[in-house]
Amino acid sequence: MRVIKNWRDIPHFETPELEREFWSETSLDPRLMNSSVLKTDNRESMTVTLRFDPKMLARIKRLARSRYLNYQSMIKQWLGERLEKEM
């Protein structure tokens, strides 16, 4: 069985039948599912200050806005994905 380790690996399905066939042969990596759960306990996070070039930050904000995301959440998601890749 194929295991999906990144959300981008899930294709666009033209028909429900193609999607059903895909998921009958595919599963999601549990770490991917765990990373998508919103944690509500704020004691599990820490505040970190980063300095960005203003132009870079503007580009990040624009990209996040186009994806209907908060730019800080998007940066956190990117860091999490990269950390998983490095591990």
Jmol script that loads the backbone (N, CA, C; Angstrom):
load data "model"
ATOM      1  N   MET A   1       0.854  -1.187   0.000  1.00  0.00           N
ATOM      2  CA  MET A   1       0.000   0.000   0.000  1.00  0.00           C
ATOM      3  C   MET A   1       0.896   1.246   0.000  1.00  0.00           C
ATOM      4  N   ARG A   2       0.525   2.208  -0.789  1.00  0.00           N
ATOM      5  CA  ARG A   2       1.257   3.479  -0.883  1.00  0.00           C
ATOM      6  C   ARG A   2       0.894   4.356   0.312  1.00  0.00           C
ATOM      7  N   VAL A   3       1.895   5.059   0.870  1.00  0.00           N
ATOM      8  CA  VAL A   3       1.673   5.940   2.016  1.00  0.00           C
ATOM      9  C   VAL A   3       1.996   7.373   1.603  1.00  0.00           C
ATOM     10  N   ILE A   4       1.045   8.264   1.830  1.00  0.00           N
ATOM     11  CA  ILE A   4       1.216   9.685   1.520  1.00  0.00           C
ATOM     12  C   ILE A   4       1.895  10.361   2.710  1.00  0.00           C
ATOM     13  N   LYS A   5       3.031  11.033   2.449  1.00  0.00           N
ATOM     14  CA  LYS A   5       3.766  11.702   3.513  1.00  0.00           C
ATOM     15  C   LYS A   5       3.724  13.215   3.394  1.00  0.00           C
ATOM     16  N   ASN A   6       3.086  13.733   2.332  1.00  0.00           N
ATOM     17  CA  ASN A   6       3.005  15.176   2.123  1.00  0.00           C
ATOM     18  C   ASN A   6       1.655  15.473   1.479  1.00  0.00           C
ATOM     19  N   TRP A   7       0.980  16.514   1.947  1.00  0.00           N
ATOM     20  CA  TRP A   7      -0.348  16.841   1.412  1.00  0.00           C
ATOM     21  C   TRP A   7      -0.306  17.098  -0.092  1.00  0.00           C
ATOM     22  N   ARG A   8       0.824  17.607  -0.595  1.00  0.00           N
ATOM     23  CA  ARG A   8       0.922  17.910  -2.028  1.00  0.00           C
ATOM     24  C   ARG A   8       0.943  16.660  -2.903  1.00  0.00           C
ATOM     25  N   ASP A   9       1.151  15.487  -2.292  1.00  0.00           N
ATOM     26  CA  ASP A   9       1.180  14.241  -3.054  1.00  0.00           C
ATOM     27  C   ASP A   9      -0.212  13.702  -3.372  1.00  0.00           C
ATOM     28  N   ILE A  10      -1.232  14.360  -2.843  1.00  0.00           N
ATOM     29  CA  ILE A  10      -2.604  13.931  -3.123  1.00  0.00           C
ATOM     30  C   ILE A  10      -3.050  14.606  -4.417  1.00  0.00           C
ATOM     31  N   PRO A  11      -3.378  13.821  -5.433  1.00  0.00           N
ATOM     32  CA  PRO A  11      -3.735  14.409  -6.728  1.00  0.00           C
ATOM     33  C   PRO A  11      -5.158  14.971  -6.744  1.00  0.00           C
ATOM     34  N   HIS A  12      -5.452  15.710  -7.799  1.00  0.00           N
ATOM     35  CA  HIS A  12      -6.818  16.182  -8.056  1.00  0.00           C
ATOM     36  C   HIS A  12      -7.540  15.051  -8.777  1.00  0.00           C
ATOM     37  N   PHE A  13      -8.744  14.737  -8.348  1.00  0.00           N
ATOM     38  CA  PHE A  13      -9.485  13.624  -8.935  1.00  0.00           C
ATOM     39  C   PHE A  13     -10.567  14.139  -9.873  1.00  0.00           C
ATOM     40  N   GLU A  14     -10.610  13.566 -11.055  1.00  0.00           N
ATOM     41  CA  GLU A  14     -11.620  13.958 -12.041  1.00  0.00           C
ATOM     42  C   GLU A  14     -12.998  13.376 -11.714  1.00  0.00           C
ATOM     43  N   THR A  15     -13.007  12.181 -11.111  1.00  0.00           N
ATOM     44  CA  THR A  15     -14.280  11.523 -10.803  1.00  0.00           C
ATOM     45  C   THR A  15     -14.206  10.895  -9.413  1.00  0.00           C
ATOM     46  N   PRO A  16     -15.350  10.689  -8.788  1.00  0.00           N
ATOM     47  CA  PRO A  16     -15.365   9.996  -7.493  1.00  0.00           C
ATOM     48  C   PRO A  16     -14.793   8.574  -7.594  1.00  0.00           C
ATOM     49  N   GLU A  17     -14.982   7.938  -8.729  1.00  0.00           N
ATOM     50  CA  GLU A  17     -14.467   6.584  -8.909  1.00  0.00           C
ATOM     51  C   GLU A  17     -12.938   6.558  -8.858  1.00  0.00           C
ATOM     52  N   LEU A  18     -12.307   7.548  -9.507  1.00  0.00           N
ATOM     53  CA  LEU A  18     -10.844   7.624  -9.471  1.00  0.00           C
ATOM     54  C   LEU A  18     -10.348   7.897  -8.056  1.00  0.00           C
ATOM     55  N   GLU A  19     -11.067   8.727  -7.330  1.00  0.00           N
ATOM     56  CA  GLU A  19     -10.683   9.011  -5.952  1.00  0.00           C
ATOM     57  C   GLU A  19     -10.839   7.767  -5.074  1.00  0.00           C
ATOM     58  N   ARG A  20     -11.940   7.049  -5.260  1.00  0.00           N
ATOM     59  CA  ARG A  20     -12.170   5.826  -4.497  1.00  0.00           C
ATOM     60  C   ARG A  20     -11.069   4.800  -4.765  1.00  0.00           C
ATOM     61  N   GLU A  21     -10.689   4.660  -6.029  1.00  0.00           N
ATOM     62  CA  GLU A  21      -9.625   3.722  -6.399  1.00  0.00           C
ATOM     63  C   GLU A  21      -8.294   4.131  -5.764  1.00  0.00           C
ATOM     64  N   PHE A  22      -7.995   5.433  -5.812  1.00  0.00           N
ATOM     65  CA  PHE A  22      -6.757   5.938  -5.228  1.00  0.00           C
ATOM     66  C   PHE A  22      -6.689   5.618  -3.741  1.00  0.00           C
ATOM     67  N   TRP A  23      -7.764   5.930  -2.987  1.00  0.00           N
ATOM     68  CA  TRP A  23      -7.745   5.741  -1.544  1.00  0.00           C
ATOM     69  C   TRP A  23      -7.845   4.273  -1.142  1.00  0.00           C
ATOM     70  N   SER A  24      -8.298   3.406  -2.040  1.00  0.00           N
ATOM     71  CA  SER A  24      -8.312   1.975  -1.713  1.00  0.00           C
ATOM     72  C   SER A  24      -6.902   1.404  -1.713  1.00  0.00           C
ATOM     73  N   GLU A  25      -5.972   2.102  -2.382  1.00  0.00           N
ATOM     74  CA  GLU A  25      -4.589   1.637  -2.475  1.00  0.00           C
ATOM     75  C   GLU A  25      -3.620   2.549  -1.727  1.00  0.00           C
ATOM     76  N   THR A  26      -4.126   3.561  -1.021  1.00  0.00           N
ATOM     77  CA  THR A  26      -3.278   4.589  -0.420  1.00  0.00           C
ATOM     78  C   THR A  26      -3.744   4.891   0.995  1.00  0.00           C
ATOM     79  N   SER A  27      -2.789   5.222   1.846  1.00  0.00           N
ATOM     80  CA  SER A  27      -3.131   5.675   3.200  1.00  0.00           C
ATOM     81  C   SER A  27      -2.280   6.893   3.539  1.00  0.00           C
ATOM     82  N   LEU A  28      -2.665   7.596   4.598  1.00  0.00           N
ATOM     83  CA  LEU A  28      -1.919   8.768   5.045  1.00  0.00           C
ATOM     84  C   LEU A  28      -0.957   8.369   6.156  1.00  0.00           C
ATOM     85  N   ASP A  29       0.229   8.933   6.116  1.00  0.00           N
ATOM     86  CA  ASP A  29       1.212   8.730   7.175  1.00  0.00           C
ATOM     87  C   ASP A  29       0.641   9.323   8.467  1.00  0.00           C
ATOM     88  N   PRO A  30       0.678   8.593   9.578  1.00  0.00           N
ATOM     89  CA  PRO A  30       0.123   9.117  10.839  1.00  0.00           C
ATOM     90  C   PRO A  30       0.751  10.447  11.264  1.00  0.00           C
ATOM     91  N   ARG A  31       2.041  10.649  10.959  1.00  0.00           N
ATOM     92  CA  ARG A  31       2.677  11.924  11.319  1.00  0.00           C
ATOM     93  C   ARG A  31       2.050  13.080  10.556  1.00  0.00           C
ATOM     94  N   LEU A  32       1.620  12.832   9.317  1.00  0.00           N
ATOM     95  CA  LEU A  32       0.965  13.866   8.532  1.00  0.00           C
ATOM     96  C   LEU A  32      -0.368  14.239   9.172  1.00  0.00           C
ATOM     97  N   MET A  33      -1.099  13.241   9.599  1.00  0.00           N
ATOM     98  CA  MET A  33      -2.377  13.497  10.252  1.00  0.00           C
ATOM     99  C   MET A  33      -2.164  14.240  11.573  1.00  0.00           C
ATOM    100  N   ASN A  34      -1.169  13.834  12.355  1.00  0.00           N
ATOM    101  CA  ASN A  34      -0.909  14.487  13.638  1.00  0.00           C
ATOM    102  C   ASN A  34      -0.490  15.931  13.450  1.00  0.00           C
ATOM    103  N   SER A  35       0.251  16.222  12.387  1.00  0.00           N
ATOM    104  CA  SER A  35       0.699  17.593  12.158  1.00  0.00           C
ATOM    105  C   SER A  35      -0.443  18.514  11.730  1.00  0.00           C
ATOM    106  N   SER A  36      -1.538  17.932  11.271  1.00  0.00           N
ATOM    107  CA  SER A  36      -2.653  18.759  10.806  1.00  0.00           C
ATOM    108  C   SER A  36      -3.646  19.087  11.916  1.00  0.00           C
ATOM    109  N   VAL A  37      -3.482  18.469  13.066  1.00  0.00           N
ATOM    110  CA  VAL A  37      -4.401  18.711  14.181  1.00  0.00           C
ATOM    111  C   VAL A  37      -4.034  20.027  14.845  1.00  0.00           C
ATOM    112  N   LEU A  38      -5.025  20.890  14.993  1.00  0.00           N
ATOM    113  CA  LEU A  38      -4.810  22.194  15.626  1.00  0.00           C
ATOM    114  C   LEU A  38      -4.697  22.004  17.128  1.00  0.00           C
ATOM    115  N   LYS A  39      -3.593  22.415  17.684  1.00  0.00           N
ATOM    116  CA  LYS A  39      -3.393  22.309  19.129  1.00  0.00           C
ATOM    117  C   LYS A  39      -3.961  23.560  19.784  1.00  0.00           C
ATOM    118  N   THR A  40      -4.797  23.362  20.791  1.00  0.00           N
ATOM    119  CA  THR A  40      -5.419  24.504  21.450  1.00  0.00           C
ATOM    120  C   THR A  40      -4.711  24.873  22.744  1.00  0.00           C
ATOM    121  N   ASP A  41      -3.818  24.019  23.233  1.00  0.00           N
ATOM    122  CA  ASP A  41      -3.108  24.303  24.467  1.00  0.00           C
ATOM    123  C   ASP A  41      -1.905  25.180  24.152  1.00  0.00           C
ATOM    124  N   ASN A  42      -1.992  26.464  24.508  1.00  0.00           N
ATOM    125  CA  ASN A  42      -0.934  27.407  24.177  1.00  0.00           C
ATOM    126  C   ASN A  42       0.332  27.196  24.992  1.00  0.00           C
ATOM    127  N   ARG A  43       0.280  26.420  26.058  1.00  0.00           N
ATOM    128  CA  ARG A  43       1.473  26.156  26.845  1.00  0.00           C
ATOM    129  C   ARG A  43       2.469  25.310  26.071  1.00  0.00           C
ATOM    130  N   GLU A  44       2.035  24.670  24.984  1.00  0.00           N
ATOM    131  CA  GLU A  44       2.911  23.830  24.193  1.00  0.00           C
ATOM    132  C   GLU A  44       3.690  24.625  23.151  1.00  0.00           C
ATOM    133  N   SER A  45       3.529  25.918  23.104  1.00  0.00           N
ATOM    134  CA  SER A  45       4.252  26.713  22.118  1.00  0.00           C
ATOM    135  C   SER A  45       5.010  27.841  22.806  1.00  0.00           C
ATOM    136  N   MET A  46       6.022  28.319  22.099  1.00  0.00           N
ATOM    137  CA  MET A  46       6.839  29.413  22.612  1.00  0.00           C
ATOM    138  C   MET A  46       6.883  30.515  21.567  1.00  0.00           C
ATOM    139  N   THR A  47       7.068  31.726  22.010  1.00  0.00           N
ATOM    140  CA  THR A  47       7.204  32.857  21.111  1.00  0.00           C
ATOM    141  C   THR A  47       8.662  33.006  20.710  1.00  0.00           C
ATOM    142  N   VAL A  48       8.885  33.198  19.396  1.00  0.00           N
ATOM    143  CA  VAL A  48      10.222  33.376  18.854  1.00  0.00           C
ATOM    144  C   VAL A  48      10.198  34.630  17.987  1.00  0.00           C
ATOM    145  N   THR A  49      11.243  35.418  18.058  1.00  0.00           N
ATOM    146  CA  THR A  49      11.345  36.616  17.235  1.00  0.00           C
ATOM    147  C   THR A  49      12.332  36.372  16.103  1.00  0.00           C
ATOM    148  N   LEU A  50      11.908  36.645  14.881  1.00  0.00           N
ATOM    149  CA  LEU A  50      12.763  36.531  13.704  1.00  0.00           C
ATOM    150  C   LEU A  50      12.781  37.865  12.983  1.00  0.00           C
ATOM    151  N   ARG A  51      13.900  38.186  12.386  1.00  0.00           N
ATOM    152  CA  ARG A  51      14.001  39.412  11.592  1.00  0.00           C
ATOM    153  C   ARG A  51      14.037  39.030  10.119  1.00  0.00           C
ATOM    154  N   PHE A  52      13.171  39.674   9.339  1.00  0.00           N
ATOM    155  CA  PHE A  52      13.087  39.424   7.903  1.00  0.00           C
ATOM    156  C   PHE A  52      13.374  40.706   7.140  1.00  0.00           C
ATOM    157  N   ASP A  53      13.931  40.551   5.978  1.00  0.00           N
ATOM    158  CA  ASP A  53      14.044  41.654   5.043  1.00  0.00           C
ATOM    159  C   ASP A  53      12.614  42.097   4.719  1.00  0.00           C
ATOM    160  N   PRO A  54      12.320  43.387   4.728  1.00  0.00           N
ATOM    161  CA  PRO A  54      10.947  43.848   4.489  1.00  0.00           C
ATOM    162  C   PRO A  54      10.354  43.362   3.163  1.00  0.00           C
ATOM    163  N   LYS A  55      11.170  43.302   2.128  1.00  0.00           N
ATOM    164  CA  LYS A  55      10.655  42.828   0.832  1.00  0.00           C
ATOM    165  C   LYS A  55      10.295  41.351   0.897  1.00  0.00           C
ATOM    166  N   MET A  56      11.135  40.556   1.580  1.00  0.00           N
ATOM    167  CA  MET A  56      10.841  39.136   1.712  1.00  0.00           C
ATOM    168  C   MET A  56       9.560  38.922   2.509  1.00  0.00           C
ATOM    169  N   LEU A  57       9.410  39.664   3.602  1.00  0.00           N
ATOM    170  CA  LEU A  57       8.213  39.531   4.420  1.00  0.00           C
ATOM    171  C   LEU A  57       6.967  39.932   3.633  1.00  0.00           C
ATOM    172  N   ALA A  58       7.062  40.971   2.830  1.00  0.00           N
ATOM    173  CA  ALA A  58       5.921  41.387   2.004  1.00  0.00           C
ATOM    174  C   ALA A  58       5.543  40.280   1.026  1.00  0.00           C
ATOM    175  N   ARG A  59       6.536  39.624   0.442  1.00  0.00           N
ATOM    176  CA  ARG A  59       6.264  38.514  -0.492  1.00  0.00           C
ATOM    177  C   ARG A  59       5.609  37.339   0.235  1.00  0.00           C
ATOM    178  N   ILE A  60       6.094  37.035   1.441  1.00  0.00           N
ATOM    179  CA  ILE A  60       5.508  35.947   2.236  1.00  0.00           C
ATOM    180  C   ILE A  60       4.056  36.265   2.567  1.00  0.00           C
ATOM    181  N   LYS A  61       3.799  37.496   2.997  1.00  0.00           N
ATOM    182  CA  LYS A  61       2.429  37.894   3.334  1.00  0.00           C
ATOM    183  C   LYS A  61       1.509  37.818   2.124  1.00  0.00           C
ATOM    184  N   ARG A  62       2.011  38.262   0.970  1.00  0.00           N
ATOM    185  CA  ARG A  62       1.214  38.214  -0.255  1.00  0.00           C
ATOM    186  C   ARG A  62       0.883  36.770  -0.619  1.00  0.00           C
ATOM    187  N   LEU A  63       1.867  35.892  -0.522  1.00  0.00           N
ATOM    188  CA  LEU A  63       1.656  34.476  -0.824  1.00  0.00           C
ATOM    189  C   LEU A  63       0.659  33.858   0.150  1.00  0.00           C
ATOM    190  N   ALA A  64       0.797  34.167   1.418  1.00  0.00           N
ATOM    191  CA  ALA A  64      -0.132  33.635   2.425  1.00  0.00           C
ATOM    192  C   ALA A  64      -1.551  34.125   2.157  1.00  0.00           C
ATOM    193  N   ARG A  65      -1.683  35.408   1.834  1.00  0.00           N
ATOM    194  CA  ARG A  65      -3.009  35.965   1.543  1.00  0.00           C
ATOM    195  C   ARG A  65      -3.653  35.262   0.357  1.00  0.00           C
ATOM    196  N   SER A  66      -2.848  34.932  -0.656  1.00  0.00           N
ATOM    197  CA  SER A  66      -3.402  34.257  -1.842  1.00  0.00           C
ATOM    198  C   SER A  66      -3.881  32.846  -1.509  1.00  0.00           C
ATOM    199  N   ARG A  67      -3.354  32.291  -0.417  1.00  0.00           N
ATOM    200  CA  ARG A  67      -3.754  30.944   0.022  1.00  0.00           C
ATOM    201  C   ARG A  67      -4.753  31.001   1.177  1.00  0.00           C
ATOM    202  N   TYR A  68      -5.221  32.203   1.510  1.00  0.00           N
ATOM    203  CA  TYR A  68      -6.172  32.428   2.602  1.00  0.00           C
ATOM    204  C   TYR A  68      -5.612  31.905   3.930  1.00  0.00           C
ATOM    205  N   LEU A  69      -4.321  32.157   4.168  1.00  0.00           N
ATOM    206  CA  LEU A  69      -3.661  31.742   5.396  1.00  0.00           C
ATOM    207  C   LEU A  69      -3.090  32.946   6.125  1.00  0.00           C
ATOM    208  N   ASN A  70      -2.913  32.803   7.410  1.00  0.00           N
ATOM    209  CA  ASN A  70      -2.170  33.774   8.195  1.00  0.00           C
ATOM    210  C   ASN A  70      -0.696  33.544   7.867  1.00  0.00           C
ATOM    211  N   TYR A  71       0.062  34.597   7.620  1.00  0.00           N
ATOM    212  CA  TYR A  71       1.447  34.403   7.190  1.00  0.00           C
ATOM    213  C   TYR A  71       2.295  33.715   8.248  1.00  0.00           C
ATOM    214  N   GLN A  72       2.002  33.959   9.530  1.00  0.00           N
ATOM    215  CA  GLN A  72       2.768  33.299  10.597  1.00  0.00           C
ATOM    216  C   GLN A  72       2.473  31.802  10.624  1.00  0.00           C
ATOM    217  N   SER A  73       1.222  31.440  10.415  1.00  0.00           N
ATOM    218  CA  SER A  73       0.860  30.019  10.362  1.00  0.00           C
ATOM    219  C   SER A  73       1.517  29.344   9.168  1.00  0.00           C
ATOM    220  N   MET A  74       1.576  30.045   8.047  1.00  0.00           N
ATOM    221  CA  MET A  74       2.200  29.470   6.858  1.00  0.00           C
ATOM    222  C   MET A  74       3.696  29.240   7.091  1.00  0.00           C
ATOM    223  N   ILE A  75       4.374  30.197   7.721  1.00  0.00           N
ATOM    224  CA  ILE A  75       5.799  30.040   8.023  1.00  0.00           C
ATOM    225  C   ILE A  75       5.998  28.849   8.951  1.00  0.00           C
ATOM    226  N   LYS A  76       5.127  28.717   9.958  1.00  0.00           N
ATOM    227  CA  LYS A  76       5.217  27.595  10.881  1.00  0.00           C
ATOM    228  C   LYS A  76       5.018  26.264  10.146  1.00  0.00           C
ATOM    229  N   GLN A  77       4.080  26.245   9.219  1.00  0.00           N
ATOM    230  CA  GLN A  77       3.828  25.043   8.424  1.00  0.00           C
ATOM    231  C   GLN A  77       5.060  24.708   7.586  1.00  0.00           C
ATOM    232  N   TRP A  78       5.651  25.709   6.949  1.00  0.00           N
ATOM    233  CA  TRP A  78       6.859  25.485   6.142  1.00  0.00           C
ATOM    234  C   TRP A  78       7.986  24.906   6.997  1.00  0.00           C
ATOM    235  N   LEU A  79       8.183  25.479   8.188  1.00  0.00           N
ATOM    236  CA  LEU A  79       9.245  24.995   9.066  1.00  0.00           C
ATOM    237  C   LEU A  79       8.984  23.558   9.491  1.00  0.00           C
ATOM    238  N   GLY A  80       7.735  23.255   9.803  1.00  0.00           N
ATOM    239  CA  GLY A  80       7.380  21.884  10.192  1.00  0.00           C
ATOM    240  C   GLY A  80       7.640  20.888   9.070  1.00  0.00           C
ATOM    241  N   GLU A  81       7.243  21.266   7.835  1.00  0.00           N
ATOM    242  CA  GLU A  81       7.467  20.389   6.682  1.00  0.00           C
ATOM    243  C   GLU A  81       8.957  20.171   6.441  1.00  0.00           C
ATOM    244  N   ARG A  82       9.741  21.231   6.549  1.00  0.00           N
ATOM    245  CA  ARG A  82      11.170  21.119   6.334  1.00  0.00           C
ATOM    246  C   ARG A  82      11.833  20.274   7.418  1.00  0.00           C
ATOM    247  N   LEU A  83      11.378  20.428   8.659  1.00  0.00           N
ATOM    248  CA  LEU A  83      11.927  19.643   9.743  1.00  0.00           C
ATOM    249  C   LEU A  83      11.666  18.152   9.513  1.00  0.00           C
ATOM    250  N   GLU A  84      10.443  17.818   9.086  1.00  0.00           N
ATOM    251  CA  GLU A  84      10.118  16.418   8.786  1.00  0.00           C
ATOM    252  C   GLU A  84      11.006  15.891   7.665  1.00  0.00           C
ATOM    253  N   LYS A  85      11.244  16.703   6.667  1.00  0.00           N
ATOM    254  CA  LYS A  85      12.094  16.304   5.532  1.00  0.00           C
ATOM    255  C   LYS A  85      13.523  16.057   6.004  1.00  0.00           C
ATOM    256  N   GLU A  86      14.024  16.927   6.879  1.00  0.00           N
ATOM    257  CA  GLU A  86      15.401  16.801   7.362  1.00  0.00           C
ATOM    258  C   GLU A  86      15.573  15.594   8.277  1.00  0.00           C
ATOM    259  N   MET A  87      14.518  15.224   8.979  1.00  0.00           N
ATOM    260  CA  MET A  87      14.615  14.083   9.898  1.00  0.00           C
ATOM    261  C   MET A  87      14.667  12.803   9.095  1.00  0.00           C
TER     262      MET A  87
END
end "model"
wireframe off; spacefill off
backbone 0.3
color backbone group
